Amino acid sequence: MIENTRRALAASKKKSKQQPRDPLIAELERVEGKLQKWLKASEKNALWFKKDPIAAMQAAGLDMEDEIMLELERITAEIARKLKRHC
Protein backbone atom coordinates (compact mmCIF):
# COMPACT_ATOMS: atom_id res chain seq x y z
CA MET A 1 0.00 0.00 0.00
CA ILE A 2 2.77 2.44 0.88
CA GLU A 3 4.50 1.64 -2.41
CA ASN A 4 1.28 2.43 -4.31
CA THR A 5 1.06 5.77 -2.54
CA ARG A 6 4.68 6.55 -3.44
CA ARG A 7 4.03 5.68 -7.09
CA ALA A 8 0.89 7.83 -7.16
CA LEU A 9 2.77 10.80 -5.66
CA ALA A 10 5.63 10.40 -8.12
CA ALA A 11 3.20 10.22 -11.05
CA SER A 12 1.37 13.29 -9.78
CA LYS A 13 4.60 15.29 -9.49
CA LYS A 14 5.68 14.23 -12.97
CA LYS A 15 2.31 15.20 -14.43
CA SER A 16 2.28 18.61 -12.69
CA LYS A 17 5.76 19.39 -14.06
CA GLN A 18 4.54 18.68 -17.59
CA GLN A 19 1.60 21.08 -17.36
CA PRO A 20 2.33 24.64 -18.46
CA ARG A 21 2.51 27.12 -15.59
CA ASP A 22 0.11 30.00 -15.43
CA PRO A 23 2.06 33.19 -16.23
CA LEU A 24 0.32 35.12 -13.43
CA ILE A 25 1.26 32.53 -10.81
CA ALA A 26 4.82 32.33 -12.13
CA GLU A 27 5.20 36.12 -11.99
CA LEU A 28 3.77 36.32 -8.47
CA GLU A 29 6.17 33.61 -7.33
CA ARG A 30 9.04 35.50 -8.95
CA VAL A 31 8.34 38.73 -7.03
CA GLU A 32 7.10 37.22 -3.77
CA GLY A 33 10.36 37.65 -1.85
CA LYS A 34 10.77 41.28 -2.89
CA LEU A 35 7.13 42.02 -2.00
CA GLN A 36 7.46 40.39 1.41
CA LYS A 37 10.59 42.41 2.11
CA TRP A 38 8.77 45.61 1.11
CA LEU A 39 5.77 44.72 3.31
CA LYS A 40 8.02 44.06 6.32
CA ALA A 41 9.90 47.33 5.80
CA SER A 42 7.10 49.37 7.35
CA GLU A 43 3.64 49.09 8.80
CA LYS A 44 2.57 51.79 6.32
CA ASN A 45 3.46 49.49 3.42
CA ALA A 46 1.52 46.61 4.95
CA LEU A 47 -1.56 48.77 5.55
CA TRP A 48 -1.37 50.16 2.02
CA PHE A 49 -1.22 46.61 0.63
CA LYS A 50 -4.23 45.65 2.73
CA LYS A 51 -6.21 48.65 1.46
CA ASP A 52 -5.10 48.64 -2.20
CA PRO A 53 -2.88 45.70 -3.11
CA ILE A 54 -2.46 46.66 -6.78
CA ALA A 55 -1.30 50.21 -6.05
CA ALA A 56 0.95 48.96 -3.26
CA MET A 57 2.54 46.38 -5.54
CA GLN A 58 3.20 49.06 -8.13
CA ALA A 59 4.76 51.28 -5.47
CA ALA A 60 6.92 48.40 -4.28
CA GLY A 61 8.79 48.48 -7.59
CA LEU A 62 8.35 44.79 -8.32
CA ASP A 63 9.04 45.20 -12.05
CA MET A 64 6.06 43.07 -13.02
CA GLU A 65 5.00 43.02 -16.64
CA ASP A 66 2.16 45.45 -17.41
CA GLU A 67 0.10 42.65 -18.94
CA ILE A 68 0.38 40.61 -15.74
CA MET A 69 -0.52 43.60 -13.56
CA LEU A 70 -3.60 44.27 -15.71
CA GLU A 71 -4.68 40.65 -15.36
CA LEU A 72 -4.16 40.78 -11.59
CA GLU A 73 -6.13 44.02 -11.39
CA ARG A 74 -8.96 42.51 -13.44
CA ILE A 75 -9.11 39.45 -11.20
CA THR A 76 -9.12 41.44 -7.96
CA ALA A 77 -11.80 43.79 -9.31
CA GLU A 78 -13.96 40.82 -10.25
CA ILE A 79 -13.54 39.29 -6.80
CA ALA A 80 -14.46 42.61 -5.15
CA ARG A 81 -17.52 42.94 -7.40
CA LYS A 82 -18.71 39.44 -6.48
CA LEU A 83 -18.14 40.06 -2.77
CA LYS A 84 -20.16 43.28 -2.88
CA ARG A 85 -22.99 41.52 -4.69
CA HIS A 86 -23.17 38.81 -2.02
CA CYS A 87 -22.97 41.11 0.99
N, C-alpha and C positions, 0 to 999 in steps of 0.2 A: 504494500500500500504506500509506504513512504517513497519507494522508487517511482511509483506512478505519479505521485505528487511532484517529485523532482523533475520528471520528464515533462509534465504539464507546465510547470513554471519555466523550464528552459524553452519549451516551444512557444510559450506566451511572450517571453522576452525576445526571442528571435523574430516573431511575427511583428511585435511593436517596433523593432528596429527597422523593419522593412517598410513600414508605413511612412508616408511623407509627413514631416512635422508641419504643424500649422505655423505660418510665418509670424502671426501675432504672439503666440506662445513662445516661439524661439526668441523673438525680440525682447519680450518681457524677461525671459530668463537671462538674456545677455546683459541687461541693464539692472537687474535686481540688486546686485551688490552695491552699485553706485547709488541707487535710489535709497537703499537701507542706510547707507552712510550719510546721505543728505538728510534723511528723516531723523537720524540720531543726533545730528549736528545741533539742532535746536528744537525746542518745543513749538516755536512758531512754525517751523517747517512741517512738523507733524500735524499741527492743527490745520494748516493750510491744505495739506493733503487730505485730511478728513473732510474738509468743507468742499474743496474743488480739486479732486485728484488730477484731472487733466492739466489744469493751469499749474499746479504744483510740479507735476512731472516736467512740464515745459521749462519752468523756472529752475529746476534741478540741473538742467543742462545735460540731459541723458543722451543727446545726439541720436534720437530715434528717428527713423524715416518718417517723413510727412504722411505717407500713405498709411503707415501703421498707426500713427497718432490719430488720423482721421477715422480709421476703423475702430480704434479703442473708444474714441469720443462717441461714435455712432452707437456702439454697443452699450456704453454707460448711459447715454441718453434714452435708449430704448428700455433699459432696465428701470430707470427713474420714472419713465412714462407709465410702465406697467405697475410699478409700486404705487404711484399716485392714483391710478385707476382702481386699485384694489383696497385702498385705504379709505 
